[in-house]
Amino acid sequence: MPAEYDRILDVVAENPGATIEDITDLAHDRGITDTGISELLSKAESDNDLLEFDGRYWVMRTGKYRFHRYDHPET
């Protein structure tokens, strides 16, 4: 599970504000065949790696996801 967990975080980091449907589609495009994506998202949220608001997900910008500036157009 750790490899899939990191890959899902990468998908969300590259697509901030994505819905679970978007994340699932993007994950399948990358060859992530894990059907427990919603469980991975829930775990990442409980681990404070993801933020969910209004059905959309963002990666908490820490560690390898940290940027000097967050430039998503919805912010």
RACOR-V966015 format. One record per residue. N is the residue number from 1. RES is the residue in one letter. PHI is phi in whole degrees, -180 to 180 (999 if undefined). PSI is psi in whole degrees, 0 to 359 (NA if undefined). BURIAL is + if it has 9 or more other C-alpha atoms within 8 Angstrom, else -. Layout:
# RACOR-V966015
n & res & phi & psi & burial
N & RES & PHI & PSI & BURIAL
N & RES & PHI & PSI & BURIAL
This chain:
# RACOR-V966015
n & res & phi & psi & burial
1 & M & 999 & 326 & -
2 & P & -57 & 322 & -
3 & A & -66 & 316 & -
4 & E & -66 & 323 & +
5 & Y & -59 & 310 & +
6 & D & -64 & 322 & -
7 & R & -66 & 322 & +
8 & I & -66 & 319 & +
9 & L & -60 & 321 & +
10 & D & -63 & 318 & -
11 & V & -60 & 314 & +
12 & V & -68 & 321 & +
13 & A & -62 & 324 & +
14 & E & -83 & 348 & -
15 & N & -137 & 65 & -
16 & P & -61 & 141 & +
17 & G & 83 & 13 & +
18 & A & -75 & 147 & +
19 & T & -84 & 170 & +
20 & I & -63 & 326 & +
21 & E & -66 & 316 & -
22 & D & -60 & 314 & -
23 & I & -62 & 318 & +
24 & T & -62 & 314 & +
25 & D & -62 & 314 & -
26 & L & -65 & 322 & +
27 & A & -64 & 316 & +
28 & H & -65 & 325 & +
29 & D & -62 & 332 & -
30 & R & -92 & 5 & -
31 & G & 85 & 14 & -
32 & I & -85 & 109 & +
33 & T & -101 & 4 & -
34 & D & -60 & 125 & -
35 & T & -85 & 356 & -
36 & G & -97 & 38 & -
37 & I & -62 & 320 & +
38 & S & -64 & 325 & -
39 & E & -68 & 321 & -
40 & L & -63 & 319 & +
41 & L & -64 & 318 & +
42 & S & -63 & 317 & -
43 & K & -64 & 316 & -
44 & A & -63 & 323 & +
45 & E & -68 & 318 & +
46 & S & -69 & 334 & -
47 & D & -85 & 3 & -
48 & N & 63 & 29 & -
49 & D & -92 & 335 & +
50 & L & -125 & 155 & +
51 & L & -121 & 131 & +
52 & E & -115 & 129 & +
53 & F & -145 & 127 & -
54 & D & 56 & 38 & -
55 & G & 77 & 11 & -
56 & R & -122 & 152 & +
57 & Y & -119 & 142 & +
58 & W & -135 & 146 & +
59 & V & -83 & 136 & +
60 & M & -69 & 127 & +
61 & R & -81 & 74 & -
62 & T & -128 & 166 & -
63 & G & 58 & 230 & -
64 & K & -72 & 348 & -
65 & Y & -94 & 359 & +
66 & R & -73 & 133 & -
67 & F & -122 & 159 & -
68 & H & -74 & 339 & -
69 & R & -150 & 135 & -
70 & Y & -98 & 114 & -
71 & D & -115 & 30 & -
72 & H & -71 & 137 & -
73 & P & -65 & 343 & -
74 & E & -87 & 1 & -
75 & T & -93 & NA & -
